[in-house]
Amino acid sequence: MGPYDFKPRSRDGLGIDWPYTYDDLAPYYDKVEALIGVFGSNEGLENTPNSPPGILLSPPRPRAYELLIKNASAKLQVPVIPSHLAILTQALDAKKVSALLHPNDPRAAGTLTDAMRNRLPCIWATPCGRGCAIRANYQSTTVHLPPALASGNLDIVTDAMVREVIVAPNGKATGVHYIDKKTGQEVQARARVVVLAASGCESARILLNSKSGLFPDGLANSSGKVGRYLMDTVGSDLSGQIPALEGCPAYNEDGVSGMHLYTPWWLYQQQLSGKLDFPRGYHIEIGGGREMPGVGTFEDLDDLTGGGYGKKLKEDARRYYGSFVGFSGRGEMIPNEDSYCEVDPDKKDAWGIPVLRFHFKWSRHEEKQAAHMQKTFAEIIDAMGGKVLGKPQLDGKKAIAPGGSIIHEVGTTSMGADPKQSVLNQYCQAWDVKNLFVTDGGPFVSNADKNPTLTIMANAWRSCEYLLGAMKKGEL
């Protein structure tokens, strides 16, 4: 996220400002990128901040279809730049990074160095979503857990379904109550400090289910904001077929299992001058090429040819394989009062814990944004000399993906400067319970067009430094 993204209300009068600035979080972005390994480039674009020299890894070379998209987009003045993905394209300098992240703790630096040396650069072998035997792609199981376990300071309890946070008569959290999913046994885990990071919605559910005489409306909910300001990412997709890519001979299209290029939001100045009918923006994720065929591949083929059988089907498959491109818009949703989650008064899960029920509503801002996505995608496909599959949907209500589709749910335990209007302070510490923190996507008060994971991690790192400092001072 960039400087604009942390102060959206100050810019256009909509939504909520974060209780801190981009500059407050920038050092933690740098630390996270150095730790997990992110490839990309510094382009100096508006509100797409550069990383410090030496942080980003070299991006992989663009594929043929990506270069065609880049050339066509340039005609429309739409920028296409290297993606920023957490996949190693080169070996990390483990000793240098460990010293950077733990300058005053040789033991921690040594433990991290050992763990980082077990990660190898990507060899373009398998889809990242299936896991990575050489630990090239970022996963908590390959990056965070090995050094944490090696430190001797981590116990992992699996199959533990947390029901509620336990609170003492003095109002402090003393641990959590959970159910062992294998045995059904009720168990308590005691703690000096409780940190919830169960995902925005699940952390909100735990808080709302943690009712007591002290907190009759749920824990840390004196503001009534737990569950409120639920946001997802605005989404809309369109695909096309490109004749220039028909009938290509088999060629090597190795690369990471993701896009090598993407488009960051580029129309800030047009919005500022009132040339667009919606606030905020979106980035564009692109796909295509000669990837492993799936069901969608044959659906596209049927749309193009009207269907086929036998020899004709084989000829069509060879001709059109690799000639399809896809565009996915991922945009910012502005928080609204009609989008929230609450505890269902009747329904419970398999362990007897009340579940959430959801209320969700896109505003005209998001719908108009989705319609703009469709128009832009169609223009790029046309500039490529291609054919849109289907028809661009310029009715925003029909163009926009349903809430929850993109699974970027954030905003249910909002941070802020006023205890009456927020759940947490700027360090993700609950206003009502001093030794309770929430460090997932729940603290977000805006959901920028950038995907939220990096900001979740940077924000959690900042919160944990504050937490550690408070414990050392005896404040927790």
N, C-alpha and C positions, 0 to 999 in steps of 0.2 A: 504494500500500500504506500501511497505517496502523501505529501503534505496536505493536499486537498482532501484526501479521504478521511483524515482525522478531524477535520473541521468543516463538515458538509453544511451544517446549518448556518455557520458564519458566511459561507459562500453564496447560498441560494435561499436561505430562510426555511429550508425543509429538513425534517428529521432531527437528529440529536448530535451534538458535538461530543467527541471523546474528551475525557478529563485530562488528557495529556496530548502532546504534539508528536509529529513524526520524528523530530529530533530526539525526543525522549526514548523512542523505541529503536532508532537506527542502529545503535551499537549492538543491540541484541539480534537484529536481523543479520548483521555481519557475523556474529558468533554462530548463529544457527547455520548459515550458509557454509561457513568454514567447517563446522562439525559434520554436517550430513553430506556435503559435496554437491554443488549445484553447477550445472553448465549453463552458459548463456553469454551475453555480450552487453557492454555498456554503450547505449545509443544516445544518451543525453536528451531523451524525449521528455515532454512536459508531463509531470506527475507520474513518471515511470522512473524512479530513482536509480542512479548508478550504484553499483557495489564498489567498495574500495579496491584499488589495484591488488591483484594477486588472490582475490577471493573466488571469483568465478572460474570454472574450468572451461576448457575450449569446447565450443559447441560442435556437434557432428555436422558433416556436410549435408546440405539439403538434397532431397531426392528430386527426381525429374518432375513429378507433378507439383511439388512444392515450388520449384523454380518457375514453372508455368504460372502458378497462382501469384507468385511474387511479381512477375513481369506484368501480368494483367492488372493487378492491384495498383501498381505504380502509375498506370494510365489514369486511374481514378483518384490518385493522390491518397491511397490507403497504404499506410506503412506495413511492411511485413519484415519481421526481424527474427533472429534466433530465439527459440523458446528457452525458458528457464525451467529445467526439470532436474530433480534430485537423483541423477544417475551418473555414476563416475565414468567420465570419458578418458581419464588418466588417473594414475595412482596419486593418492593424497600424500602430501608431505607430513606424515604422521607426527614426527617429532616436533616440527615447527608449529603445526596446528595445536597440538597438545600443550605446548609451552605458551601459546597465545591464549588459550582458554583457561589454563590453570597456572598462571605465572608464579603464584606463591604457594603452590601445593605440589611438590615433586612426586608424592605418592600417587595423587590423582592423575597427574600428567603421565606418569609411567604406565598406569593402568589403561588410560585412554590410548596411549601410543601402541600398546600391545594389541588392543582391540581393533584399532584403525588399520594396522598392518595386515589384518586378516581380510581386508576388503580389496578386491581386485577390480581393475577397469572392465567395463562392459565388453563382452565379446559378441554382442548382437545374436545371442543364441535362442532365448526363450522369451515369451511375453512376461513383462514385469509383474503383471497381476497374478502370475502363478508362483511367485516367489523367486528367489535368486540364490543359487547354491554358492556363487562366488561373492555374494553380498555387494554387488555393484550398485543396485538400486537402494534407495532409502526405505527402510522399514524399521519400526521400533525394535523388532526382534533381532535385527542384524546390527543396528547402530547404537541404540540406547541400552538394551538389556544386558548384552555381554559385559561391558565395563562395569555396569551397576552390580551385576552378580559377582564379578571378580573382586569388587571392593569389599565384599562381605557384609555390606550394609543393606541388603535387599532381601526380603522374603516375598515370594509370590504365592498367593493363595488363589487357586483356580476354582471354578464352579461356585463362586460366591456371589449370590444375588442380593445386593444391598437393599434392605427395606427402608431404613431410616438412619439419620444421624442421632446419636444418643446425647442428651443434654443434661448436665448436672443442675441442681437447684439454684446454683449461682449464675446460670445462663451460659456457661462455657460448654463447648463440645467436648465429650470425653471419648468418643470413638464412633463406631458404626455397628448396627445390628444387621446381620446378613443371614441368609438361608443357604445351607449347603445343598446345591441342586442335585447331588447324587444321593444323599441320605435323607434330605428333608429336615435335617437338624437345624435348630435355631442357635446361632453363634454370635458372640460379641467380640469385636476387636477393639482394644483400648488404644488411645493415642493422645499425645500431648497437643498435637495440631491435626486437624482433619482437612484434607485437600480433596475436593471433588473434581474429577476430570473425566466424567462418564459420557460426555457429549452434551451439547446444549440442552436437548430435551430431557435426557435421562437424569442429568444433574438437577434440573428443575423438578422432575418427578420425585426424586429423593427428598428434596427440600419441602415440597408441598405435602409429602406423606409423613414428614417429621413433625407431627403436631403434638402439642403438650399444653399444660396450663399456662406456661410462659409464652408459648407461641401457638395460639389456637388456630391461626390461619396458615400455618406452615413455618418452618424455620427460616430466619433471615428475611421475613416477608412483611415487616412493619410498613413498608412503602406500598404493599400490594402489587409490586412489580415482578414478582417471581412468575415466570411463564409468559410475561408480556413482551411485546416487541419482537415476536418470532419472525425471522426472516429466512428466506431461501434465495438462491441465485436465480435471476431471470434467465430463462432458456428458450431458444428457438433454433430449429435446424432446417437445412435445405441442402439438397444434393443435386448434382448435375453430371452429364456425360460429355466427355471431351473428345471429339473426333481425332484431334492431333495425337491422342494416346491409343488409338485403335491399332490392333494388329501388330503390336510391338513384339519383337523377338524376346525370348526369355533373357533377362538380365538381372544382375545382382542389385538388390535394393536393400542391402543390410542397413541396420540402424537400430536405434532404441525403439522399444515398443511404445511409441508415442510420437507426437509431432516434433519435427526438427525446426519448424518455423511457426510463428503465430502473429497475430495483429493485436497490439495493445490499443486502448481507446485513443482516438486521435482528433476528436472534434471539440476539444475544450473551448477554443476561441470562437467557434461557431455558436456554441451554447451561450457563451458570455455575451455575444452580440445579438442574441435572440433569434438566430436563424433556424434553430431546431425547436420543435414543439414538445420536447420532453427534457427533464433534467437528468443528470448523471449519465453514465455510459456503459459500454460493454467491450469485452475483448472477443476476438474470433479465434477459435480453435479449428484447425484444418486437418482433413484426413483424406485418404485415398491410396492409390498405388496398388502394387501387386502383393498385398498382404494375403494371409490365409483366407480363402473364400469362406463365407458363412451363409446363413439363410438369407440375410439381407442382400447379398450379392445376387442371388437368383431372383429375388423380388425386383431388384433394379433391372435385371436382364429381361424379365417378363414385361415390365413397364415399357421397356424400349422396343422389344420385338413383338409383343403380343403373345409370347409363349412359343415353345418349340418342342420337338421330339426327335430322338434318334440322331441321325447324322447332322441335321440342321441345327439341333440344340448344341452339339459339340462344336460346330463351326462358329456359331454365335458366341459361345463361351470363350473360344480362343480369340475371336476378333475383339470382343468387348472387355475381356478380363484386363483389369488395370486401368481402364479408361474412365472410371467413376471418381468423382471428388465429392467431399462433403464439408459443410461449414456448420459450426455450432457456435452460436452467440452465448456469451456468459456475462450477464449484466447485473447492475446494482439495483437492489430493492430498497426503497425508503421505508423505514418502520412505520406501522400504522396501528391504531387502536383496535382494529378488527382482526388482527392476526395474533393469536396467542394459544397457549396450551393450558389445560387445567386438569385436575384429577377427576376422572369419571366417577360419579357417585354410585354407580351400580356394578361396573365391570372390573374384574380382577384378572391377573395373569395366572399362570399355572402354579405359582407359589403363594397365591392369596394376596398379592400386593396390588392395590388399585392402579389401574393403567391411566394413561393420559387420553384425553380427547382433544381434538384440534379444531380450531377456528382459523380460517385463512382467507385472505382476500387480496388480490392484486388491485392496485389503483390504476387510474388512467395513465399515470406516469410510466409504469412498467409495461402496460399494454402498448402504448405508443412506441416505446423502446423496442419491443419485440417486432412490431411492424417495420420499424426502420432496419432491424436486422435482416428481415426477409428481403426487403428492397435492395439492401447492400449486397447480399449473397447473390441475388439474381443478376445484379449488374456485373459482378466479378465473373460469374459463369458466362455471361454474354460476352464480356471482354476477352474471355479465353476462346471464343468461337464455339462455345458449348451449348448444350440444351438442358434447360432446367427439367428435372424429373418431377412431374406433378405440376403444381402451379404455386407461385409465391403467394403466401397468405398475408394480405395487407390489412386485414381486420385483426387488430391487436388481440382481441379477446380469443380469436381462434388460433393466432400465431403463437401465443405464449404457452409454454409447458406448464402443467399443473404444479402447484406448490408441493414441494417434497420430492419432485422428480430428480433434481440435480443433487440432492442430499447434502447441501451446504447449510444445514439449519444452524443458525446462530441467534444470539440476542435475547435469550430467555432469563438471564440473570445479569441485567445491565449494570455496568459500572458508571459512576458519575461523581460529581462534586457535592451533591445534595442528598443526604440520607432519606429525605422524603420523596425523592424522585428516582432513586436507584437502589439496587440491591447491594452493590459492592463499591469500595473506593477504588482509586486509580491503581492500586496494587492487587486488585481482585480479592481483597479482604472484606468479609461481610461486615456491614455497618453494625448489625445487631449482635454478632457473635465474633469476638475479637480473634479467636483461634480457629476460625473457619475460612477457607479460601476456595474459590472456584476458578479453575485454570483451563477450561476448554473453550469452545466457541460461544458459550453463554454470555460472557462479559461484553461481547461486541455490541455497540450501539449503532453501528452502520455496517452494511455488508457491501463493500466496494466491489467493483467488477473483477478485482483480482481474486483468485482462489484463496480460501482462508487459512490453509494449513500452516504456511510459513508464519503468518501473523499470530496464529494460536500458539505456536512454539516460541516465538520471540516474546510474546506477552507473558507466557508461562515462565520463561527464563527470568524476565524482569521481576515477576512476582516472587519467584523463589529466592532471588537475591535479597529482596526486601524481607521475606519470611526468615531467612537464615540470619540476617542482621538483627531482626527483632528477637530471635531466640537467643543470640549471643548476648544481647543487652538485658535479657531476663524479662522482656516485655510479653513473651508468650510462654 
